[in-house]
């Protein structure tokens, strides 16, 4: 399981940096919504998960980002919902 803590994130760049670090994405990760969607759909770009399972990812500390950037958060939620190589769970905190 991986945890993406968004506490203190104030913009999309910070969001992408937190995702890249927590998910150990390759250095060539494009840090945009399409690149994040591609990474979450490709098990080869993500840390290894148990055989035949999607990587479990818990996203925390997102409420302030949602309040400050509701349109960007809506895109993030869509990307998370479409992830085929990861199971994304949102938690407050």
C-alpha positions in Angstrom: 0.0 0.0 0.0 1.1 3.5 -0.7 -0.1 6.7 1.0 -0.3 10.1 -0.9 -0.5 12.8 1.8 -1.8 16.0 0.3 -1.6 18.0 3.5 -0.3 21.5 2.7 -0.6 21.1 -1.1 -1.7 24.4 -2.6 -1.5 23.8 -6.3 -1.5 21.3 -9.1 2.3 21.2 -9.2 2.5 20.3 -5.5 -0.2 17.6 -6.1 1.8 16.1 -8.9 5.0 16.2 -6.9 3.4 14.4 -4.0 1.9 11.7 -6.3 5.3 11.2 -8.1 7.2 10.8 -4.8 4.6 8.6 -3.0 4.1 6.3 -6.0 7.8 6.3 -7.0 7.0 7.3 -10.5 9.8 7.4 -13.1 11.8 10.5 -13.6 10.2 11.1 -17.0 6.7 11.3 -15.4 5.1 14.3 -17.1 3.4 15.8 -14.0 0.1 16.4 -15.7 -3.4 14.7 -15.5 -2.9 12.6 -18.6 0.5 11.3 -17.4 -1.0 10.5 -13.9 -3.8 8.7 -15.6 -1.3 6.7 -17.7 0.8 5.8 -14.7 -2.3 4.7 -12.7 -3.3 2.5 -15.6 0.1 0.9 -16.1 1.4 -1.5 -13.4 4.8 -1.2 -14.9 5.0 2.4 -13.8 3.9 1.7 -10.2 5.5 0.0 -7.3 5.0 -3.7 -7.3 1.6 -5.0 -5.9 0.8 -8.5 -4.9 0.4 -10.8 -7.9 -2.8 -10.2 -9.8 -3.8 -7.3 -7.6 -3.9 -3.5 -8.2 -1.7 -1.4 -6.0 -3.6 0.0 -3.0 -3.2 3.8 -2.7 -4.7 5.9 0.2 -5.0 9.6 -0.5 -5.1 11.8 2.7 -5.1 15.5 3.5 -7.0 16.4 0.3 -9.8 18.6 1.8 -7.9 21.9 1.6 -6.8 21.2 -2.0 -10.4 20.4 -2.9 -11.7 23.6 -1.3 -9.0 25.8 -3.0 -9.1 24.1 -6.4 -12.5 22.3 -6.9 -12.1 22.0 -10.6 -8.6 20.4 -10.3 -9.9 18.1 -7.6 -12.7 17.0 -9.8 -10.2 16.0 -12.5 -8.1 14.2 -9.9 -11.1 12.2 -8.7 -11.9 11.3 -12.3 -8.3 10.1 -12.8 -8.5 8.1 -9.6 -11.8 6.5 -10.5 -10.4 5.4 -13.9 -7.2 3.9 -12.5 -6.9 0.2 -13.5 -3.6 -0.6 -12.0 -4.4 1.0 -8.6 -7.2 1.0 -6.1 -7.5 4.5 -4.8 -9.2 5.2 -1.4 -9.8 8.8 -0.2 -9.5 9.4 3.5 -9.9 12.6 5.4 -7.0 13.5 7.6 
